[in-house]
Amino acid sequence: MIESTGSVQIDNDKYWPLSGKSYVDMIFTKSAVKPIYSLYLPKKMNKELPSAGAPVVITSGRKKWDLFYGGANNTYKFSTRWRKVVDDNNLKEGDGLVFELSQCSTSKIKFTVQILRGDFPAELIPKDLEGNNSDNPIIID
């Protein structure tokens, strides 16, 4: 396995359009974050990845991590270095991630990842929308 190199600055954008390459999106369950730190990508992405697994570089925003993605018997997941990605980004259950495959070979896999926080700040949610709360319900005639 490859040791994590921690985070490295690579750009200043927080969100960006997808490039048209293969991607998967997921909402984190409890197993992907503390205390278990276990992440399996959806099976449709496994079809794109080397069957023997490979070293992985994950980039998100201005950070970069090196880890490994692999397994056996068609069960593939990120190495224990996934914990560093979770902790460095303070990821929590309910957060969403988009994994875009930017490079794939038997020697290296690269994912560009966008993090979508599940805890959208309440002060940014419009208060005057119909159905926003029980005091302002949606009325169906």
NORVEN-V96397 format. One line per field, one symbol per residue. psi: psi as a letter, one per 30 degrees, with the letter a starting at -180 (. if undefined). burial: b if it has 16 or more other C-alpha atoms within 10 Angstrom, else e. A space follows every 50 residues. Layout:
BEGIN
psi = ???
burial = ???
END
This chain:
BEGIN
psi = lkkkgbkkkflfkeklklfflklkklkkleffakfehjkklkefeefflk ffllkkkkkjcglkkkakkaalhgjklklffeeeeeefghklkfkkkjjk jfkklffkkkkkkkkjkfikkeffkkfgkkgelffilkkj.
burial = eeebeebeeeeeeeeeeeeeeebeeebbeeebbeeebbbebeeeebeebb bebbbbbbbbbebbbbbbbbeeeeebbbbbbbbbbeeeeebbbbbbbbbb bbebeeebbbbbbbbbbeeeeeeeeeeeeeeeeeeeeeeee
END
